[in-house]
Amino acid sequence: MPHRRVLVSAALVATLVGCNGTKLDEERLTMDTGEHDTSSESDWVAVSAGGMHTCALDAEGTVACWGRDSEGQSTAPEGVFTAVTAGAFHSCALDQDGLALCWGWNGFDQLEAVTDPLIDVEAGGHHTCGRLVSDRSVSCWGSDETGQSTAPDGAFELVSAAFCHTCAIADGGDLACWGWNEYGQAEPPDETYTDVSGGSYDHTCGVRADGEVDCWGWDKYGQTSPPEGTFVSVTAGWRHTCGIRTDGTVVCWGWNGDGQCDPPAGRFTSLTAGDHHTCGLLDDGSLACWGCGIEDGDKGQCTPP
């Protein structure tokens, strides 16, 4: 299967942060071989980037996952599905009845999905959320260490599960976030939004009703400093963020040590950011992934089938 590859190089100082706000040792990392791969297949309808793996759904409803599989998170089940999502070490999909099926690591019962039909499903760090068909309320399961699984009441139009916090857009565009808030990532501006994405740990971004992007939380690498312009969607990763402009082109900002902020040319219909990589669907149905420049961190999550 032919792929397109682009090499980049960079260096960075990265600080890992846990759900409880504990900072781990600071370490300098030097990356030499960032790249992006483009699948020659053209029947993809959805893609979701997890920590170090990626899952996608094709037009026939088949789920394919690639990348790190240490906990079985990339071993997709057989069947016909309507949606797929990749978290840190687990993945989930919705079957034709709207029931969630999850696989991978289950240390916090993040695989033990609710038995009610869901509109959508979102895998976070060690928790999973979805909107119920019955009333569009958000239901979450798994880790609730920082309150990330304690959803507020109400009906919602969209939900985004980050590593340690969760956000959802209510009717009318009001945005609610809950969970870990060490850097203010769960305190959105008082605006109305059409899209929201919680980063892996400590930042969140949303597209306002006027099309401009707001980001809040930690900004050490510029991940919460979006460019000017209007957007249709946004996705927040570990230390970077990407968005689709109104003309379909992609722009990214923040840490680019793996090349995760160097998207290929083309017009995109959807976008998803993982820890060190980014993937998106182009308007011809093909799928592109970029990033994965750390030798020890490259588990094949950037190489779609």
N, C-alpha and C positions, 0 to 999 in steps of 0.2 A: 504494500500500500504506500503510494508516494506521500511524502511529507515535506513541508517547507521548513527550513531551519535558519535562524538568525542568531549570531553570536554577539554577546555583549559582555562587558566586564565592569565591576564596581566594587566598592568597599563600604562597610557600614559598622556602626557600633549598635548592637541590639540588646535591649533589656527585656527579659521575659517577666511576665507578671502573672501571678496565680489569681484564682477567684477571690481569695480573701485579701487581695491587695499586696501580698508579700512579693517583694522584688527578688528575683534570683540573681546570680552572679552576672555582671556585665562582661561581655565577651566581644572581641573584635573578630569579625568574620570577613574573609576575602573570597569573593566569588569570581570565577573565571569563564564560566561556560553557560550563560543564560541562553535560552532558545525558545522558539515556539514551533509547534507542529500543527499542521492543518490536515484533517482527514479528507480523503477523497470521496467518502460517502456523502450523500446529499439528502438523506431522509430523516435527519434528526429533528425533533420537535421540542426538546427540553434538555437542559444541562445544568448540573449543580456541582460546584467545586467544594470538596471537604478540606480537612486539614492537609493531608498528603495523598488524597485520592480524589477521583472524579467519577460521577455517574451521569448517564444520559439516557434519554428515552427516544426510541425511533418511532416512525409513523405507524408501525404495526403494534406498538405498545410493549415492545421488548426493552428491558433494562439492560444496559451494559455498564460495567464499572471497570476502572483501571487505576493502577497506582498501588500505594501501600495496602497490604492485605493482612497485616499482622494479627488483626482481630476478626478477620473474615468480613471486613467492611466493604471489600471489593468483590466478594463472591455473591453476585446478584442471583436472586431466585428466578426460577422459570415462571412463566405466566404472562398474562396481558395486563398492563398497568396504564394508568392515566396521568400519573405524576411521579416524580422521583426527587429525592433530596439527600445530600451528603453532609454529614456532620464531621466532628473531629475524628472519632473512631467507630462511627456507626452510620448506617444509611437506612432510609425508609422509602416506601413507595405506596401509592394508593391503587387498589384493584378496581375493577369495573363497578363494584358496588360502593366504592368510596371508603372501604375498610383499609386501614393502615397495616402494612407488613414491614417489620424492621429487622435488620441483621447487623452483625458486628459485635462490638463490645457492649456488655449489659451490666457493667459494674454498679450503675445507679438505677437500674430498671428502665433505662431510656428506650428499651426495645418493647416494653410492655404497654403497647398502645391501647387507647380507649377502644371500646367495642362498638361505638356509635359511628355512623358514616360521617366522613369529613369532606369538606370542600377542598382543602389543601393540607399539606403536611410540611413542617420545617424542622430539620434536624440541627440542633445547636452543638455546644460542646459536649455536655453529658446530660442533656435534656432534649425533649422533642415537643413540638406544639402543633396544633392544627385547629382550624375553625369547623365547628359542628354544622352539619347540614340543617339541623332542626331550628337553630336560632342564630347562627353565625357568631356565637360566642367562642372565645378562645379557650381550649383545653390543653394543658401541658402535663407531661409526665417525665419522671427521671429525677435528676438532682435538683434540689431546691435549696442548696447551700446558701445562696445569696438572695433567695426569693425569686429567682428567674422563672420558676414554674408556677408561681402564684399569680395568675392572670386576674386583672380587674373584670368586673361585670360589664356587660354591654355587648352590642353587636359590632363586628369589625369587618372591614373590607380587605385587609391584608395583614399578615403576621410575619415577623422576621425574628428568628431565634439566633442569637449570637452565642459566644462561648459561655458567658456568665450573666447575660442580661437578655431581655426580650423586648421588642417593640411591636406595636400594632396600630394601624390606622382605623379610626372609627368612622361611622357615617358622618359626612360633612367634612372629612379631612383632618379632624382633630387627631393628634398623635399622643399615644400613651406608651411609656417605657417603664420597665420594672426589673429589679435585680441589682447586680453589682454596679456601684456608682462611684468608684474611687476617683475617676477623672471627669465626672459629670456626664458620662456617656448615656446615662438614663434620665437626663434632664434636657429634653428637647426645647427648642425655642417655641414661643407662643405664636405659631404659624399654622396654616393648613397645608397638608401634604397629599401628594398622589402616589408617592413611592417612598419606602424606607428600607435601610439595610443596616443591621447591626454588625460591626466588625468582629473579628475573632475574639478580641479581648476588651479593648478600651476606647473605642470610638464608634460613632454612629453617623450616618449621613441620610439625608432625605431630599426628595425633589419637591419643592414648594408648588403650590397651585399655579404660580406664575412661570414655572419652568426652571427657576434658578435652584442651585443646590446649596443646602445648609449642611454643615458638619459640626459635630460637637464631641468633646472628649479630649484625649491626649493628642498632641500635635508635634511630637518631637521630630518626626520625619516629614512633616508637612501633609500627613494623611487627612487632616481636617481643614486644609486650606485649598478649597476647590477653585478651579479657574472660573472666569466669567463666562457667561453664555447660558443658553437654555438647553435643558435636558429632558429626556423622556423616562430615563431610569438610572439608578445608581446601585453599585455594589461595593461593600466595604470588606476588605480582607484583614490580614494580620496587622500590617503596618502600611497598607496602601489602599487606595480607593480608585475605582474606575466608573465612568458613566458613559451612557450613549447620548450623544447630542441629538437635537431634533432632525439633523440631516442623516442620521444613522451611523456617523463615524464615532469612534471611541477615543476618549482621552483619559489618561490615568495620572494620579499624583500620589506622592508619598515615597516610601522606600522602594528603590529600584535595584537593589543589590542582586536580584535573581533575574532581572529583565521582566518582572511582572508588570511593569508600567510601560512596556514597549509593545503595544498591540500591532498586529498586522494591518495593512490597509484593507479597506472594504467597508461595506455597510452592514451593521449588525441589527438583529432583532431582539436579542437577549444577551445578558452578561452575568457572570458569576465569579466571585473572587474567593480563593482559598487562602491558606496561610502564606504560601510562597508562590502561588501561581494564579493565573486568571484564564478563564475560558469563555467563549461566546459562540452564539449561532449567527452565521452570516445569512444574508437575505436569499442566498441560493440553497439554503438547507444544510450547508457544510458546517463543520465545527472546527474551531481553532483554539489552541491553548498555548500560553506563553509563560515564561518564568523558569523555575526549576534549575537554578544555576548552582546550588550548593551540591557538591558531589555526594555527601552523606544524606542530603535531603531529597535528592532526585530519586523517587520511587516509581517513576513512569507515569505520574499523574498528569504530565503534559503531553502524553503520547496517546491520542484517541485511536480507537480501532478503525 
